[in-house]
Amino acid sequence: MLSAFGVTSWAINRVGWAFGYYDYYNPYATSTYIDNSSMVYNYSQPLIMTPDETTLSADPQSDLTETPIPEEVLSNFDQARVDFYNEDYQAALKSTDAALGELPNDAVIHEFRALVSFALGNYNEAAATLYAVLSVGPGWDWTTMSGLYPSVDVYTTQLRALESYCRSNPQDQPARFVLAYHYVTAGHDEAAIRQLQGLVEANPQDQVSREMLERLDPDAEIPDSPKQVEPPKPTQAISEDQLVGTWTATRGDSTFEMTLGADREFSWSYSQSGGDAQKVTGVWGIDDDGILAMEMNDEGTMLAQVIVKGNSLDFYMLGDTQGQDPLKFQKK
């Protein structure tokens, strides 16, 4: 059943922070501004698409989206891609920032912005952006990226500049993270593995680099790798009917509400200290082992072992390496 959700090693609980299960962390976060005055995005915060937002496409041949979005966004992003193709990177950056003003959480626009920063040699800024993008998905493939350039030679020149910079500045972790991303995208797996090994050795808290390394080399020895906490197993099978309804929980200063619909759609919201609630939606299912899968807007899947006792439910996120106590839900 879980395969129907497109669950992969990349997607499993990468977005646990989107559900408030643990805190989000971007080791390369910087404050990004337009014209040194207006902030584009605070990359210490995650990229979370709200249910009413639309995701664009970076494919130069695409019509961007089938869902209507503001014409200005289309115009700005179209112009950004044209400027980038013509190697006018400052103009591309300006149009990209304008598009982000309308769709501030769109991962495609942010990934494109990271590519512009890479082309400009702004590696710290590119790293901050890429970490946020890769926290919600694996990023583009080579076909998509290379299609944004007038020729592979232009891209290769920029990649060689980054490689040269990293050789001269081997301790610059943000630049090495950008280099690892480009190696992965271009299919240079062995070179990517070498960079990622250095990144996780330097910063074991770099979860994205760790997961990229594990995906490329499942047998990689990762220093100080935290152990996953094994949750208890249910003593009896759990039916969908037992889960349908609205459940609430608290942990510390956080409150959670999970609604599992009979139509197999879910909504999940959480807030801290009475602040604004963060909400995610998607589809859900339960397997024979009591593992609940919640796919969030096609951007990642939360897997959790659930233990149901009447109107109470213990929720253990699979893959938890932080030893969090389970969320203890009560049915409304």
N, C-alpha and C positions, 0 to 999 in steps of 0.2 A: 504493500500500500504506500509506503513512504516514498518509493521511487516515483510515484505519480506526482510528487511535489517537486521533482527535480532536485532532490537532496544530493549534494556532492560534498566532497571534503572541504571545498571552499565555502559552501553556504552554511554548513551546520553551525548554528549558534554564533556565527560571526557577528550577528546583530543583537546579541544578548543585552547590550547597552540600550538598544532601541526599545526594549521592554522594561528598562529600569532594573534589570536583574543585577547588573554591576555597572560601575562608572566607566564612561568613555575616556580614553587616553590617546592623545596624538603627540608622540615625542618630538615631532618636527613643527608643531603649531607655531605660527607667527600671525601677527595682525596684518591683514592685507587691505590696502587702501587704494582708492582711485584718486589720482592727482594729489596724493599725500594728505587728503582731507576726509573723504567719505569712505567708510569701511565697506569693503565688498563682502567679506565673510570672516567670521571668527572661527578659525579652523581648530580651536580647542573644543569646539562643539561639533557633534556629528551631523552628517547630512541625512536628514530624514524627510522623505517625500510625504506630504500630507495626502489623504485620500482624494482630494479634488485637484491635485497637481498632475501635469502631463510631462512625460519624459520625451526629450528630443532624441534624434538620431544624429550621429556624427558622420554618417556615410555621405560623401559628397553627391552621390547619385540618388539619395532618398528625398522624399517629399517631407521629411522631418517627422511628421506625425499624422495619424488619421483623425486625431481628436482636435477640434478647433482650439487654438491658443491665441493670445493677443498678437495681432499682426505686427506690432512693433518688435516683439520678441523674434518672430520669424525673420523680419527684415534685419535686425541687429545680428542675429546668428548667421544668417546667410552672408551678410557683409563681412563678418569676421572670418568666415571660411574663404571668401574670395580674397580678402587682404592677406590672409596667411598663405594661400596658394601663390600669391604674387610677391611673397617674401617681405611684405610691409607689416612687420610684427607689432610695431607700436600701434598702428591703426587697428590691427586685429585684436590687440589687447583692449583697446578702448571700446570696440563694438562688443566684445565678449562681456566686459563689465556691464555694459548697458543691458545686455540680455539677462545677466544675472540679477540686475535690479528688478526684473519682472518675474524671474523664476529662480529665486535664490538657493533652492535646494536641488536643482537639477544636476544629477551626477555627470551627465554628458557634457554640459556646459563647463562644469568645473574641470573635468578631465581635459577638455579642449584648452581651458585656461592654463592648465599645467603644461600642456604641450607648447603653448605660446611662451610661457616662462622659460621652459627648456631651450627653445629656439633663441631667446634673448640672453641666455646664460645666467638667468636668475634661478639658480638651483635650490637655494633655501626655500624660496616661495613655491617652486614646483613640488618640492618634497612635502611641504605642509598640505598642499592641495591634493596630491596623489594619495597621501595616507588616508585622508578623509574619503576619497573616492574608493580606494581599495578596501576600505572597511565595510563597504556595502556590496562589493562585487569584484570579479576578477579583472575588470577593465577591458579595453579594446583588444582586438586581434590585429595581426600585422596587416591584413588586407584593409581594414578600416584606417589605421594610422597612415600607412604608406599612400593611401588614396588622397590624403589631405595635402600631399606635397606635389610640386610640379615634376619632380624626379626623385628617384632613390638617392642620387648623388647629393642632393641638397640635404636630405636627412642624414646621410652618412657623414657629411662634413660636420654637422652639429653633434652627432654622436662621438666623433673623434675628438672634438673639442672638449666634451664632457669627460671622455676617457683620459685625455691629457691632464685636465684639471684634477681628476681623482688621483692620478699618479703623483702629481706635485703636492696634493693635499690629502694624503691617505687617511687622516683623522677626521675629515669632513663627512660625518655620517649622513647628513641630508643629501649631499651630492651622490654618495654611494647608493643611497636608497633610490634616487632617480635613475642611476645607472642600472641597478638591478631590475627596476621596472622595465626599462627599455630593452634589456637583454631578454627578459621574459616575453615581452611583446613581439620581439623579432625572432624568437625561437632559439636563442643562444643559451640553452639550458645550463650547460656546464659553467659558462662564464657567470650566469646569474647565480648559480649555487655558491660559487666562490664569494661573490659579493654578499649574499644573504648570510652565509656562515659568519663573515666578519661582523655584520650588523647585529646578529643575535648574540654573538660573543661580547660585543661592546655594550649592548643594551638588551638584557633578557626580557625587559618589559615591552619591547617592540613586537607586539602580537602579530601585526600584519606580516612583517618579515619572517617571523617564526612559521606562520601558516603557509606562506609562499614557499619556504624552504621545505617544509614537510610535504607539500604537494609535489614539488619537483623531485625530492629525494626522501621517500618514506623511511629510509633506514639511516637518515642523518643523525649523528650524535649532537644533541643540542645541550650545551652546558646550562646547569641550573634550571632544567626544564621542570615546571611545576607538574605535579601528579594530579590526574583527574580524580575527582571525588566520586566514588561509586555509590549511587543511590540504592535504597532498598527496592526489592522487587514486590509487585502486588501479589497477594496470596490467592486472588481469584480474578477472572477476566473482568474487564471494564467495558460496558456497552456505551454506545453513543448516547443513548437515552439518559444514562446517568450523568452525562456531562452537559447536555443541553440546558442552557439557562445562564443566569448572571451570577458571578462569583466575586467576592471582594476579599481583600487581604491588606494587612499593614505590616511593615517591617521598618523599624526605626522611625524616621520621620517621613517615610514614603507610604503612599496609599496606592492600591492597585484595584482595577476592576476589569474582569475578563468576561465577555459575553460570547458564548458558543451557540450559534444558531442551528436549528434543525435543518436549515438549508446548507449547512456546512460552511457558512461564512462566520468570521469572528471579528470582534473589535476588542482592543486592549488599550487601556489608558492607565497612566500613572502620574503622580505628582509628588513633589517634595515640599515639605514645610508649607503646605497650603498654596504653593505656587501654581502657575498655569499647568494644566494637564497636557501631557504628551500622548498622542493617540496614534495607534497603528491599526490597520485592518488587513484582511486577507481571507484565506480559506484554511480549514482545519480538518484533521482526521485523527483517528486513534487506531493503533494496531493491536494484535493479539497479546503483546507483551505489556500493554498499558503505556506505550510511548505516544504522547500527544505531539502532533506535528502542526505547526502554524506557519504557513507561508505568508510573508509580509509583502504585499504589493509587488510580487515577483522580484524582490530584492534580497532575499535571504529567508532562511527557515529556522524557526525556534523549535528545538526538540526537547521534550521534557518527559521524565518519568513521573507519572502521576499515581498517587495512592488515594483512593476514594473510600471514605467511611461515612455513609449516610449523606449528610449535608455538609461535610467537611472534605477538603481536598488538599493534599500535600503536593507541592509542585517543585521538582528537582530538575534544574536545567542540566541536560547531558553535556559532558565536556567541561563542566565547571572545574576550574583549576584554582579557584580562590576560596574554596571551602565555605561558601555561603550557606546559611541556614535555608531550608526550603521555605518557599512562600506558602503560608497556611491560609487557604481560602475557605470562606463560608458562603454557602449558597443563599442568595436573597430570597 
